[in-house]
Amino acid sequence: MDHEDNHRIDESEIKEIIEIDEDQAMHYASDDEDEASTSNAGGQAEIIDDSLMSLQAHSQDCFAVALASNRWLATGGEDDVAFLFDQNESESEPILKVEHKDSVTHVLFNNSETLLATGDIGGKIVITDIRTKKSRAEIDECNDLEWMKWHHTADILFAGDKDGILWMWLIGNKGIVQSKVYAGTGEPCTAGCLLPDGKRILTGYGNGVVRLWLLREETSTQLYFHSPITAIDHHISQPVAVVGTQSGTVNVISTASPDNILKKISLLPPPGVNSTTISTNGTAIGENGEEEEEEVGNCVESLSMAPSHPWFAAGRNDGTMCIYEMDSNAPRSIFQSNEMQAIVKVVWSMEGNAPYVTCGSIDGTIRIFDARDSSMVKELGNGGDEVLDLLVIGSNPHRILTAGSNGVVRVFDLN
């Protein structure tokens, strides 16, 4: 029986709520700073493909990509299939086709790179043994898959669904050995992140709740935010996590206590994005001062914590990408694209001693920033396709893999 310590924060627990002052000094970058123009004299957008190589993986949009051992490439698409490519055999012909019932939105290799999990939006999950190319398990228990994650060390798969359930399956040599259900309140389980200890998991829900689960005990504590949770990331080693919401707020929380979470700081979205502002409790306030239906214009789409610096990056639906310091009262930098289309993924990587942030956007562009001075190192065109997923697949040279809206997977070399 689940025991839950419902922990709603009061004012005494909040160290500070930060309202970003437009006059505060910060570096603000825009596309205008980049000398390379993406349009010609006639005003028509020029289609730019800066990729080193490309692969027509799917007949419709490619939603997800994953890479293992710089050999195995997995892709998932709108055409209801996932593919597995073996780069040692062919760069263009898949060695395996995994049939699904709906658009495949998640493809993930386990930690030992022996299993591939593919999940579709309807909730069907297929576990494939890479060596034998045969299905290890088919899971049809979820109702509309929201997210999926492998355990860091064990062959345990986690998933969240529309009914608010956190699922856990232990995969053995002949299929599912054990499964557990961590029930919510019926609100969708929209985000999840396993903690470094492998014994706890943070989950976010459509009603603004974030839960810290003790997996073995099957108990949880919770915080309440005033907007649906859209993204969660946890530091690779430190007891701190960041939580993004639909209203655009980013919240830093402490996971130092083994069985409790505490809110440390709440950052509002950058000002001037649209006419709707967010009050300190996360409620959308219109120009007339009245509460409105919540805007999704500055919804947090992606969060990523730097492994080597006390920084994190947030990509939003309005085309802004902010780099924050963990305990600062303002972003280190704000970038906003002219097109103001969603930043779908932000990824940290190191090039020598330089921390880079690579982000992919619906506007069909990959942008790489040097986080030390927030300068844009490079802007790359994705051949006119929206970037729907992105991986940094190597350093020195810095290589990037993207999934595109026309089913094309591209490889980019920063050098």
C-alpha positions in Angstrom: 0.0 0.0 0.0 1.5 3.3 -1.0 2.1 5.8 1.7 2.3 9.4 0.5 3.6 12.4 2.4 1.9 15.2 0.5 4.2 18.1 0.9 2.7 21.4 -0.3 5.1 24.3 0.2 4.3 27.4 2.2 5.9 30.8 2.0 8.5 29.9 4.7 10.0 27.1 2.6 10.7 29.2 -0.4 14.1 30.8 -0.2 13.3 33.3 -2.9 11.2 33.9 -6.0 13.1 35.7 -8.7 11.4 38.2 -11.1 13.7 39.0 -14.0 14.2 42.7 -14.5 14.4 43.7 -18.1 17.1 46.2 -17.2 19.4 43.7 -15.6 22.6 43.4 -17.4 23.0 40.2 -19.3 24.2 39.0 -22.6 21.3 38.9 -25.1 22.0 37.1 -28.4 19.9 37.0 -31.5 20.1 35.7 -35.1 21.0 39.2 -36.2 24.5 38.8 -34.5 25.3 35.9 -36.8 26.8 37.2 -40.0 25.6 34.2 -42.1 22.2 35.0 -43.6 19.7 32.3 -44.3 17.7 34.4 -46.8 18.5 35.8 -50.2 17.8 39.2 -51.7 14.4 38.2 -52.9 13.3 37.6 -49.3 12.5 33.9 -49.9 14.0 31.6 -47.3 17.0 29.7 -48.7 17.0 26.0 -47.8 20.4 25.3 -46.2 21.6 21.8 -45.5 24.9 21.9 -43.6 25.0 18.2 -42.9 27.9 15.9 -43.5 25.6 13.0 -44.5 21.9 12.2 -44.4 19.7 9.2 -44.3 16.1 9.0 -45.4 15.0 6.8 -42.5 11.2 7.2 -42.5 8.5 8.0 -45.0 7.0 10.6 -42.6 8.4 12.6 -39.7 11.2 11.1 -37.7 10.5 11.8 -34.0 13.4 10.1 -32.2 17.0 8.9 -32.6 19.4 7.0 -30.5 22.9 5.8 -31.0 24.9 3.0 -29.3 28.6 2.2 -29.6 28.9 4.5 -32.6 27.5 1.6 -34.5 23.8 1.0 -33.8 21.4 3.7 -34.9 17.7 3.5 -33.8 15.0 5.7 -35.2 11.3 6.1 -34.6 8.8 7.7 -36.9 5.3 8.9 -37.6 4.9 5.9 -40.0 4.3 3.6 -37.0 7.7 1.9 -37.2 11.1 1.9 -35.6 14.2 0.9 -37.4 17.6 -0.4 -36.3 20.6 0.3 -38.5 24.0 -1.4 -38.1 26.6 1.1 -39.4 29.1 -1.8 -39.8 26.8 -3.4 -42.4 25.1 -0.5 -44.1 24.6 3.2 -43.6 21.3 3.2 -45.4 19.5 -0.1 -45.1 18.0 -1.1 -41.7 18.7 -4.5 -40.3 15.5 -4.5 -38.3 12.0 -3.1 -38.6 9.9 -2.9 -35.4 6.2 -2.6 -36.1 4.1 -0.4 -33.9 0.4 0.6 -33.6 1.0 4.4 -33.6 3.8 7.0 -34.1 7.0 5.9 -32.5 8.1 8.7 -30.2 10.8 7.1 -28.1 13.8 4.9 -29.0 16.3 4.1 -26.2 19.3 1.8 -25.8 19.9 0.3 -22.3 23.1 1.1 -20.4 24.9 -2.1 -21.6 23.8 -1.4 -25.2 22.3 -4.8 -25.6 18.6 -4.0 -25.6 16.6 -1.4 -27.6 13.3 -0.1 -26.2 10.9 1.5 -28.7 7.7 3.1 -27.6 4.7 4.5 -29.5 2.4 7.3 -28.5 -0.4 4.9 -28.0 1.5 3.0 -25.3 2.9 -0.1 -27.0 6.6 -0.7 -26.0 8.8 -3.3 -27.7 12.1 -4.5 -26.2 14.5 -6.0 -28.8 17.7 -7.9 -28.2 20.2 -6.2 -30.5 22.4 -9.3 -30.8 19.7 -11.7 -31.9 17.5 -9.0 -33.5 14.5 -10.7 -31.8 11.8 -9.3 -29.6 12.6 -9.9 -25.9 9.2 -8.5 -24.7 6.1 -6.6 -25.9 4.5 -4.4 -23.3 0.9 -3.1 -24.0 0.0 -1.9 -20.5 0.4 1.9 -20.9 -2.4 4.2 -21.9 -0.7 6.8 -24.1 3.0 7.0 -23.5 4.4 10.2 -22.1 8.0 9.4 -21.5 10.4 6.4 -21.2 13.8 5.9 -19.4 16.2 3.0 -18.8 17.9 2.5 -15.4 21.6 3.6 -15.3 22.9 0.1 -14.5 20.1 -2.5 -14.5 17.8 -3.7 -17.3 14.9 -1.9 -15.8 12.7 0.3 -17.9 10.5 3.2 -16.5 7.6 4.9 -18.3 4.9 7.4 -17.5 1.5 7.4 -19.1 -1.6 9.6 -19.6 -3.4 7.9 -16.7 -0.7 9.2 -14.3 0.9 5.8 -13.7 4.7 5.4 -13.3 5.5 1.9 -14.7 8.6 -0.1 -13.9 9.6 -3.4 -15.7 12.6 -5.6 -15.0 13.7 -7.3 -18.2 15.2 -10.7 -18.0 16.6 -13.1 -20.6 13.2 -14.4 -21.5 11.0 -11.4 -21.0 9.6 -9.4 -18.2 10.7 -10.8 -14.8 8.9 -8.2 -12.6 6.7 -5.2 -13.0 5.5 -2.5 -10.6 2.9 0.2 -10.7 3.3 3.5 -8.9 -0.1 5.1 -9.1 -0.7 8.8 -9.4 -4.0 10.8 -9.0 -5.2 10.3 -12.6 -3.3 13.4 -14.0 -0.9 12.5 -16.8 2.7 11.5 -15.7 4.4 14.0 -18.0 8.1 13.7 -17.1 10.5 11.5 -15.2 14.1 11.5 -14.2 16.0 8.7 -12.4 18.4 10.0 -9.7 22.1 9.1 -9.7 21.7 6.7 -6.8 19.4 4.5 -9.0 17.0 4.1 -6.0 14.8 7.2 -6.5 13.0 8.8 -9.3 11.5 12.2 -9.8 8.2 12.3 -11.7 6.1 15.3 -12.9 2.4 15.4 -13.5 -0.2 17.4 -15.4 -1.5 19.1 -12.3 1.8 20.6 -11.3 2.9 18.0 -8.8 6.4 16.7 -8.7 7.0 13.5 -6.7 10.1 11.9 -5.4 9.6 8.1 -5.3 11.6 5.7 -3.2 11.4 2.8 -5.7 11.9 -0.1 -3.2 9.6 1.3 -0.6 7.0 2.4 -3.2 6.4 5.6 -1.2 6.7 9.3 -2.3 6.9 12.9 -1.2 5.7 15.7 -3.3 5.9 19.4 -4.1 3.2 21.4 -5.9 3.9 23.9 -8.6 1.1 25.9 -10.2 1.5 24.7 -13.8 1.7 21.3 -15.6 5.2 19.8 -15.4 6.9 19.6 -18.8 10.6 18.7 -18.2 12.8 17.4 -15.4 16.6 16.9 -15.3 18.9 15.9 -12.4 22.5 16.7 -12.0 24.8 13.8 -12.8 26.3 13.7 -9.3 25.0 16.6 -7.1 21.7 16.4 -5.2 19.9 19.1 -7.3 17.3 18.9 -10.0 15.6 21.4 -12.3 11.9 21.3 -13.1 10.2 23.1 -16.0 6.6 24.0 -16.4 4.0 24.9 -19.0 3.9 28.5 -17.8 7.6 28.8 -18.5 9.0 28.8 -14.9 12.1 26.9 -14.1 12.4 25.6 -10.5 15.6 24.4 -8.8 14.9 21.8 -6.1 17.1 19.9 -3.7 17.1 16.1 -3.4 19.8 16.0 -0.7 17.3 14.3 1.7 16.9 10.6 0.9 13.1 10.8 1.2 12.1 14.4 0.7 12.4 17.2 -1.9 12.7 20.9 -1.1 12.2 23.9 -3.3 15.2 26.2 -3.5 14.5 28.8 -6.1 12.0 29.7 -8.8 12.9 31.6 -12.0 10.3 33.3 -14.1 10.5 33.1 -17.9 12.3 36.0 -19.7 10.2 39.1 -20.1 8.7 40.5 -23.3 7.9 37.2 -24.9 4.1 37.7 -25.2 1.4 39.8 -23.6 0.7 37.2 -20.9 2.9 37.4 -17.8 3.2 34.8 -15.1 2.6 35.8 -11.5 4.8 34.5 -8.7 2.5 31.6 -8.1 2.6 30.6 -11.7 -0.9 31.8 -12.7 -1.2 33.4 -16.2 -2.1 37.1 -15.9 -3.4 39.0 -19.0 -2.9 42.6 -20.0 -6.1 43.5 -18.1 -4.8 42.0 -14.9 -7.3 39.2 -14.9 -6.3 35.5 -14.7 -6.4 33.7 -18.1 -6.2 30.3 -19.5 -2.6 29.2 -19.2 -0.4 30.2 -22.1 1.9 27.6 -23.7 3.9 30.2 -25.6 6.9 30.1 -23.2 6.4 26.4 -22.1 9.7 24.8 -21.1 10.4 22.1 -23.8 13.8 20.9 -22.7 16.1 21.2 -19.7 19.7 20.0 -19.3 22.2 20.4 -16.4 25.8 20.9 -17.2 27.9 18.0 -15.8 31.0 20.2 -15.1 29.7 23.6 -14.2 27.0 24.9 -11.9 24.8 25.9 -14.9 21.8 24.5 -16.7 20.1 25.3 -20.0 16.4 25.7 -20.8 14.8 25.7 -24.2 11.3 27.1 -24.5 8.4 26.9 -27.0 8.8 30.6 -27.9 12.3 30.0 -29.4 14.3 31.2 -26.3 17.2 29.3 -24.9 18.5 30.5 -21.5 21.6 29.5 -19.6 21.2 29.8 -15.9 23.5 29.7 -12.9 22.3 27.4 -10.2 21.9 30.1 -7.5 21.8 33.3 -9.6 18.9 35.7 -9.7 19.0 36.1 -13.5 20.0 34.1 -16.5 23.6 34.2 -17.6 22.3 34.7 -21.1 19.2 34.7 -23.2 19.0 33.8 -26.9 15.8 34.1 -28.9 15.5 33.2 -32.6 13.8 35.6 -35.0 11.3 32.9 -35.9 10.3 32.3 -32.3 9.7 28.6 -32.9 10.2 25.9 -30.2 13.6 24.8 -29.0 12.9 21.1 -28.7 16.2 19.9 -27.3 19.2 21.3 -25.4 22.4 19.2 -24.8 25.6 19.9 -23.0 29.0 18.7 -24.2 32.7 19.5 -23.7 35.1 20.5 -26.4 38.4 20.4 -24.7 37.9 22.7 -21.7 35.0 24.6 -23.3 31.4 23.8 -22.2 29.1 23.9 -25.2 25.3 24.0 -25.4 23.8 22.5 -28.6 20.1 23.1 -29.3 17.8 22.1 -32.0 14.7 24.0 -33.1 11.5 23.6 -35.0 12.8 26.5 -37.2 15.1 23.9 -38.8 18.3 25.1 -37.2 20.9 23.7 -34.9 22.8 26.2 -32.9 25.9 25.7 -30.8 26.9 28.1 -28.0 30.0 28.5 -25.9 28.5 28.7 -22.4 31.4 30.6 -21.0 30.6 33.8 -22.8 27.3 32.7 -24.4 28.6 33.4 -27.9 27.1 31.4 -30.8 29.8 29.3 -32.2 27.9 28.0 -35.2 24.4 27.9 -36.8 23.7 24.9 -39.0 20.8 24.4 -41.4 18.8 21.1 -41.2 17.9 21.0 -44.9 14.6 22.8 -44.3 13.3 20.2 -41.9 12.2 20.8 -38.4 14.6 19.4 -35.8 12.5 17.0 -33.8 15.3 15.2 -31.8 19.0 15.8 -31.4 22.1 14.0 -30.0 25.7 15.2 -29.6 27.5 12.0 -30.8 31.1 13.0 -30.3 33.7 15.5 -29.3 36.8 16.5 -31.1 35.3 16.6 -33.7 32.0 17.8 -32.3 29.4 15.8 -34.2 25.6 16.1 -34.0 22.8 13.7 -35.1 19.3 15.1 -35.8 15.9 13.7 -36.5 13.9 15.7 -39.0 10.3 16.4 -40.0 10.6 14.7 -43.4 11.9 11.5 -42.0 15.6 12.4 -42.6 18.3 11.7 -40.1 21.4 14.0 -40.6 24.9 14.0 -39.2 26.7 17.4 -38.7 30.4 18.1 -38.0 31.1 21.4 -36.3 34.5 21.5 -37.8 
